Amino acid sequence: MEENNILEHKPAKLLVIDDSESARSLLKRRLAMYGHEVIAAANQQDALKILSNDQIDVIFLNMFLNGINSVTLLEKLKSNSDYQNIPIIMISSDDDTELLVKCIEAGAEDYLVKPLNQTILRARLSNCIARKEAYDKELQYLAQIKQGQKQIAAQEKMASVGVLVSSISNELKNPLNFIINFAGVSAEICTELIQKLEANNLFSTEPQKEIQSKLKKFKSNVSKISDYGRNVDQIIRFML
């Protein structure tokens, strides 16, 4: 029953960094038993390569790698914006309080002392996974806020454009109405003039016929002005 309650969180991706092959394998097997995906690295170079390619949730870092304490690597990870929010659990073969304090001050979330107690291991891993999940949710929430702010800014921009378009459209309506009306009146005057001249048979000579042609062309032009003006008026109404 206890084993069925091991996973209090979704399966995580874990990184074990230890220069001892046997220690790496043992911890990897234990963590895999809890349902997590576990990747192992023997040195700093391998660890950084894995971190650059995988989304790691929790790191288990041995206190010493090749005889050198891992505080420098810990500080490097915590100073990198890509990795600084990944919880790191330090693993020590002895209870070196001074070094453990240094690691906690450098940003380590927790520590374990070998031989590892399974109950404590599960509990501290669960705590670190919970921290990582909370951080990921916070990032997601902040991203949603940022997206919302972008949408609000876009809506405000569109509202400003709408006010500008409305203002310009209203300014155009009055002169456009004059153009449409005067073009319509001019076309009517041309029609009346042509009709009167035709009624009096004043288009019999060649010069008079040329005048008749010009009047008809003029009437056609002002009629087109009126028609196009109405089209523009429809566009303005649509914009408003």
C-alpha positions as CSV (number, residue, x, y, z in Angstrom):
1,M,0.0,0.0,0.0
2,E,2.9,2.3,0.8
3,E,4.4,1.8,-2.6
4,N,1.1,2.7,-4.3
5,N,1.2,6.1,-2.6
6,I,4.8,7.0,-3.5
7,L,3.9,9.4,-6.3
8,E,2.1,12.4,-4.8
9,H,2.9,14.4,-7.9
10,K,3.1,13.7,-11.6
11,P,6.2,11.8,-12.8
12,A,9.2,14.1,-12.9
13,K,12.4,14.1,-14.8
14,L,15.4,13.8,-12.5
15,L,19.1,14.3,-13.0
16,V,21.7,12.4,-10.8
17,I,25.2,13.9,-10.9
18,D,27.8,11.6,-9.2
19,D,31.3,10.5,-10.3
20,S,30.7,7.0,-8.7
21,E,29.2,4.6,-11.2
22,S,27.8,2.3,-8.5
23,A,26.3,5.3,-6.5
24,R,24.7,6.7,-9.7
25,S,23.2,3.3,-10.6
26,L,21.9,2.7,-7.1
27,L,20.2,6.1,-6.8
28,K,18.9,5.9,-10.4
29,R,17.2,2.5,-9.7
30,R,15.7,3.8,-6.4
31,L,14.3,6.9,-8.1
32,A,13.0,5.0,-11.1
33,M,11.1,2.7,-8.7
34,Y,9.1,5.8,-7.6
35,G,7.9,6.2,-11.2
36,H,10.2,9.0,-12.3
37,E,12.4,9.3,-15.4
38,V,16.0,9.4,-14.2
39,I,19.1,10.6,-16.2
40,A,22.6,10.2,-14.8
41,A,25.8,12.2,-15.4
42,A,29.3,11.4,-14.1
43,N,30.8,15.0,-14.3
44,Q,30.0,18.6,-14.7
45,Q,30.3,18.7,-18.5
46,D,27.9,15.8,-19.0
47,A,25.5,17.4,-16.5
48,L,25.5,20.8,-18.3
49,K,24.9,19.0,-21.7
50,I,21.9,17.1,-20.3
51,L,20.5,20.3,-18.8
52,S,20.7,22.1,-22.1
53,N,18.8,19.4,-23.9
54,D,16.2,18.2,-21.3
55,Q,13.7,19.8,-19.0
56,I,14.9,18.6,-15.6
57,D,12.6,18.9,-12.6
58,V,15.0,18.0,-9.7
59,I,18.8,17.6,-9.5
60,F,20.6,15.2,-7.1
61,L,24.2,16.5,-6.9
62,N,27.0,14.6,-5.0
63,M,28.9,16.8,-2.6
64,F,32.2,15.9,-4.3
65,L,33.0,15.2,-8.0
66,N,36.4,13.8,-8.7
67,G,37.7,14.9,-5.3
68,I,36.5,18.5,-5.6
69,N,33.5,19.9,-3.7
70,S,30.5,20.7,-5.9
71,V,29.8,24.2,-4.5
72,T,31.2,25.8,-7.6
73,L,28.9,23.8,-9.9
74,L,26.0,24.5,-7.6
75,E,26.7,28.3,-7.7
76,K,27.0,28.1,-11.5
77,L,23.6,26.4,-11.9
78,K,21.9,28.8,-9.5
79,S,23.4,31.9,-11.3
80,N,22.1,30.6,-14.6
81,S,18.5,31.9,-15.4
82,D,17.8,28.7,-17.3
83,Y,18.5,26.4,-14.3
84,Q,18.3,28.5,-11.2
85,N,14.7,27.4,-10.4
86,I,15.5,23.7,-10.6
87,P,15.6,22.4,-7.0
88,I,18.9,20.8,-6.1
89,I,19.4,18.1,-3.4
90,M,23.0,17.7,-2.3
91,I,24.2,14.2,-1.4
92,S,27.0,13.8,1.1
93,S,28.9,10.7,2.3
94,D,29.5,12.4,5.7
95,D,27.7,15.0,7.8
96,D,30.0,17.9,7.1
97,T,27.9,20.7,8.6
98,E,30.1,23.6,7.4
99,L,30.0,22.4,3.8
100,L,26.3,21.7,3.9
101,V,25.6,25.2,5.2
102,K,27.7,26.5,2.2
103,C,25.5,24.6,-0.2
104,I,22.3,25.8,1.4
105,E,23.6,29.4,1.2
106,A,24.6,28.8,-2.4
107,G,20.9,27.9,-3.2
108,A,20.6,24.1,-2.6
109,E,17.0,23.3,-1.6
110,D,17.9,20.3,0.6
111,Y,20.6,17.6,1.4
112,L,20.8,13.9,2.1
113,V,23.5,11.9,3.9
114,K,24.6,8.5,2.7
115,P,23.4,5.8,3.2
116,L,20.2,7.2,1.9
117,N,17.0,6.6,3.9
118,Q,14.2,5.7,1.5
119,T,11.5,7.5,3.5
120,I,13.5,10.7,3.8
121,L,14.5,10.4,0.2
122,R,10.9,10.2,-1.0
123,A,9.8,13.0,1.3
124,R,12.5,15.4,0.3
125,L,12.1,14.6,-3.4
126,S,8.3,15.1,-3.1
127,N,8.9,18.5,-1.5
128,C,11.3,19.6,-4.3
129,I,8.9,18.4,-7.0
130,A,6.1,20.4,-5.4
131,R,8.4,23.5,-5.5
132,K,9.2,22.9,-9.1
133,E,5.5,22.5,-10.0
134,A,4.6,25.7,-8.1
135,Y,7.3,27.5,-10.0
136,D,6.1,26.2,-13.3
137,K,2.6,27.2,-12.5
138,E,3.8,30.6,-11.6
139,L,5.6,30.9,-14.9
140,Q,2.5,29.8,-16.7
141,Y,0.4,32.3,-14.8
142,L,2.8,35.1,-15.5
143,A,2.8,34.2,-19.2
144,Q,-1.0,34.3,-19.2
145,I,-0.9,37.7,-17.6
146,K,1.6,38.9,-20.2
147,Q,-0.5,37.6,-23.0
148,G,-3.6,39.3,-21.4
149,Q,-1.7,42.6,-21.2
150,K,-0.7,42.3,-24.9
151,Q,-4.3,41.6,-25.8
152,I,-5.5,44.6,-23.8
153,A,-2.8,46.8,-25.4
154,A,-3.9,45.6,-28.8
155,Q,-7.6,46.3,-28.0
156,E,-6.6,49.8,-26.7
157,K,-4.7,50.4,-29.9
158,M,-7.6,49.3,-32.0
159,A,-9.9,51.5,-30.0
160,S,-7.6,54.5,-30.7
161,V,-7.5,53.6,-34.4
162,G,-11.3,53.4,-34.3
163,V,-11.6,56.8,-32.7
164,L,-9.2,58.2,-35.3
165,V,-11.0,56.6,-38.2
166,S,-14.4,57.8,-36.9
167,S,-13.1,61.4,-36.6
168,I,-11.6,61.4,-40.1
169,S,-14.8,59.8,-41.5
170,N,-16.9,62.5,-39.9
171,E,-14.7,65.2,-41.3
172,L,-14.9,63.7,-44.8
173,K,-18.7,63.3,-44.8
174,N,-19.6,67.0,-45.2
175,P,-17.3,67.9,-48.1
176,L,-18.2,64.5,-49.8
177,N,-21.9,65.3,-49.5
178,F,-21.3,68.6,-51.2
179,I,-19.4,66.9,-54.0
180,I,-22.2,64.3,-54.5
181,N,-24.9,67.0,-54.5
182,F,-23.2,69.5,-56.8
183,A,-22.3,66.7,-59.2
184,G,-25.9,65.6,-59.2
185,V,-27.1,69.2,-59.8
186,S,-24.6,69.7,-62.6
187,A,-25.7,66.5,-64.3
188,E,-29.3,67.7,-64.2
189,I,-28.4,71.1,-65.6
190,C,-26.6,69.4,-68.5
191,T,-29.6,67.3,-69.2
192,E,-32.0,70.3,-69.2
193,L,-29.6,72.3,-71.4
194,I,-29.2,69.5,-73.9
195,Q,-32.9,68.9,-74.1
196,K,-33.6,72.7,-74.7
197,L,-31.0,72.9,-77.4
198,E,-32.2,69.8,-79.1
199,A,-35.8,71.1,-78.9
200,N,-34.8,74.3,-80.7
201,N,-32.8,72.3,-83.3
202,L,-29.6,74.1,-82.4
203,F,-27.3,71.1,-83.1
204,S,-27.6,71.1,-86.9
205,T,-24.2,72.5,-87.8
206,E,-20.9,70.7,-87.2
207,P,-19.7,73.2,-84.4
208,Q,-23.1,72.8,-82.7
209,K,-22.8,69.0,-82.9
210,E,-19.4,69.2,-81.3
211,I,-20.9,71.3,-78.5
212,Q,-23.6,68.7,-78.1
213,S,-21.0,65.9,-77.8
214,K,-19.0,67.9,-75.3
215,L,-22.1,68.6,-73.2
216,K,-23.0,64.9,-73.2
217,K,-19.4,64.0,-72.2
218,F,-19.5,66.5,-69.4
219,K,-22.8,65.1,-68.2
220,S,-21.4,61.6,-68.2
221,N,-18.3,62.8,-66.2
222,V,-20.3,64.6,-63.5
223,S,-22.6,61.6,-63.3
224,K,-19.6,59.3,-62.6
225,I,-18.4,61.8,-60.0
226,S,-21.7,61.5,-58.2
227,D,-21.7,57.7,-58.5
228,Y,-18.2,57.3,-57.1
229,G,-19.0,59.8,-54.4
230,R,-21.9,57.6,-53.3
231,N,-19.5,54.6,-53.2
232,V,-17.1,56.5,-51.0
233,D,-20.0,57.5,-48.8
234,Q,-20.9,53.8,-48.3
235,I,-17.3,53.0,-47.3
236,I,-17.3,55.9,-44.8
237,R,-20.7,54.6,-43.3
238,F,-19.2,51.1,-43.0
239,M,-16.1,52.5,-41.3
240,L,-18.3,54.4,-38.9
